[in-house]
């Protein structure tokens, strides 16, 4: 299918929100992703294909993709950020099973590193829009600096409207004076402080691929049932937000 580009907006230090028209009849679940094919000149060795988790909720009228754009970037990222209104890209999907628990009574612990926050933005917006305000969710959101935090307004709304929503933010570098959140890399101790107990909860890990792959076994060692761990990793991002 083709996605028609609407506009882009910078939402954090290196993060951009890209909005596309939602094709007629397109249906997806919060947490799913698209395969994007973007033909462009002077293609580098990383090619014309990427995978993006949709950061928009199915309850919203348009499709939102969120990406980081840093100084050393690929030809694909340059072509993506250079899109003009009405330009079209090819997309395949939706795909993926990084979905909300079917058991609405089961507590969830969301662990996001950097750009890995995108599926949780989709899922939380979906819950808010559908008035599923009693869901028990703990979000541990790790960033390098305060300037890297995305979707801060949504977290504030959820904290006011959802009595069981617990937000834990941690920063790794450049800790500002008066910072009230956690500091340092996410480790087992931080997860235990945030979640109290780990048994009987659904754990979601989303972020750079090395982070996700390294930490899943640690959750099992902590007593989390393997079937209760869901993973969503972002290839080509190398930042790590966990102690490995």
N, C-alpha and C positions, 0 to 999 in steps of 0.2 A: 504494500500500500504506500501511497505518497502522503507525506506530512507537509503542510504549507506553513512556512515560518511566519510568525507575527512580529515578535520583537524580542530583545534581550535586555537584561538589567543586571548590573553588578550588585550582589547582595552581601559580599564579604570581601576580605582582602584579595583573594585569588579566585573567588567563586562567582559564577554567572548563572542566572536563571534564563533559560531559553524557552519561549512559548510558541506552541504550534497549534493550529486548528485541529480539533478532534474530528476524524473522519466520521461520516454518518454510519451508525450501526456498530462503531467500535466499542467493545466491552472488555474491561479488564478488572482484575482484583488488585487492591492496594498491596504493594510489595512486588509486583511483577515488573519485568523489564522488556525492552525492545532491542532487536538487532538493527543497528543503523548502518546503512551503506551510503557513503557520500563520495561520489566521483568528483575529482578535483585535479587540477594540473600539478605537475611536479610532485607526484606522490612519493613519499619516502618509504623506507623499508618496512614501516609499520602498517602500510596498506590503507584501504579505504573502509574498513569495517571496524565497528566498536559495539559494545553492549552498554546500554544505559537503563538503570532502574528509573521508572517514572516517579518523579517527586510530587506530581499532582495526584489528587484523589479522584476516583471515578465520579464523585459527586460534583466535580468542577467542570466547567464548560470547555476548557481548553486542556491541552497536554503540556505539562512542564517537564523539561529535562534540566538537570543541574550539573554543572561540570566545573572543574578547576582549570584555570588557564594560567600557567606559570611561564617564566621567561624561557626556559628550555622546553619547547613544545613540539609536537609532531605537525606534519603537513595537514593531517586530518583535523586537529584542533584548530589550526589556523583557518582552514576552510569553514569549519563550524562557526567560529566566532565572527567570520566575515559575512555570514549569511545576511541577505537583505530581505525586507518584508516581501512576501509572496514567492520567495524562492522555495523550491521543493526538495525534499530528501526522501530516500527510500527507507522503509522500515518494515521489519518482519516481527510479528508477535501478536498478542502478548505471550510471554514465556515465563517459566519459573514457578516455584512452589514456596517462596519465602512469604507465607501468608499468615494472617492473623489466626490465632488458635480457634478451632471450631467450638471448643468448650469455652463459653464466655465467662465461666466462673474460674478458669485456671489462670493464676497470676502469670504475668510475662515480665521478663527482664530483657530490655533492649540495650545492647552494647554497641555503640557507634564510634568509629574512629574517622575523624575528618569528613571526607565526602561520603562516607558510609552512612551518613544521616539521612540520605534521600528516601529510602523505603519507609523509614519511620515517620518522615514528614507526611507521606502519602497515607499511611495507616492512621496516624493520629488525626489528621484532617477528616478522614472518613468517619472515625468514631465520633468526633465532635459534630459533624454535619448530620449524623444519624442518631444523635442524642443517646449514644451508648456511653454514658458518662460514668457508669459505675465500674468500668473495667479497671482491674488492678494491674497497673503498669509502672515499672521502674525503668527510667531511661538514664543510662550512664553514657555521657557524651564527652568524648575526649578531643581536644584541639591543641595545636601548637601554641597559639596565642589567642587572646580575647578577640582580636580582629578577624579571626577565622570562623567564628561562630555564625552559623546560618539559622534562619527562621526563628529568631529570638521571640518575635511577637506571638508566634503560635504556641511556643512553650509556656509563655505567660498566660495566654488564654486557657490552655489546658490546666495549668496549676490552679486557676480560679474556678473552673467549671467541673473538674474531675477530682473528687475528694481522694481517690486512690492513685492519682498520678504523682509520682515522685521523681523529680529531676535532679540528677547529680552531674554537674559539669566539672571537668578537670582540665587544667592547662599545664602544658609541659615547659614552655619557655615564656620569658618576659612577663612574669606574674605582676599584674598591676597592684598598686597600693590599695589596700582595702578589699581585695578579692575575697569573696565569702565562700567560694567553692573549694573543691579539692585541687591539689597540685600533684604533678608527677604522672608517670605512666600508670595505666590501669593494671592492677595486679589482683591476686586472690583476696588480699585483705580489703582492698577497696570494694570489691564486689560483695564481700560479706557485710561490710558496713552498710552498703546500699540496700541489699536484699534481705538482710537478717538471716534468713535460711535459704538454702538452694533447692532442697528437695521439694518435689511437687510443683515446680515452676517450669515454664517454657522459656528457654534462653535463645535469644536471637543475637547473632554476631554479624556485624556488617562493617566493612572497611577495606583497606588495602589487603591484597591477597596474602602477603606474608603474615600479617597480623591475625587474620582469620584462621589460617591453617595452624599457626603456632599455638593459639590459645584454646581451641576446642578440646584438645586432650587434657588441658589443665582443668577445665570444667568437669570432665569425667572423673578426674582424680579428686575433685572436691566433693563428689557424690551426685553430680547431675547425671540422670539417665541419658544415654546417648541419643535415644529417640526424642528427647526433649530439647535437642540442640539443632537449631536451624542456622544455616550459613549463607551469606551473600557477600561475595568478594568482588573487588574492583581491580581487574588486571591493569598493569602498567603504572600503578601507584605504589611507591616504595616506602612511604612513611609508615612507621610503626607506632602504635599507641598502646602497646602492652609490654609488660616485662616478659621476655621470652626465656 
